[in-house]
């Protein structure tokens, strides 16, 4: 039986739930406790496998301390069609919602000097073997 695939909108909302949860240092277990279910259900929400209903999303927004609109930020680039345009966007979202991705992004955003940020980006590209500079 094929694995259930997440709707792109549900996946984006779930990604934003995970992002916010991790930014405030809350575990899936704790969020599940506050919502009245298991961390496995939180995982399904975060992956977009299960859709978060309006009432539940309202509860999540209050628990995580953000407006509901937070979960829909960045939707402009989401393709709602069932056609996939490769695994790169999914891989990027997976990384950005990982502990290391959040820590790296937060630290990188703390660097105010744009020249330093550019040099760090060049260094990472060199280390990864990516030769082009954007």
Protein Blocks (a to p, Z undefined) as FASTA:
>chain_A
ZZddddfklmmmmmmmmmmmmmnopafklmmmmnopafklmmmmmnomaccdfklmmmmm
mmnopafklmmgoklmpcfbfbdebjklmmmmmmmmpmklmmmmmmmmmpmblklmmmmm
mmmmmmnopabdZZ
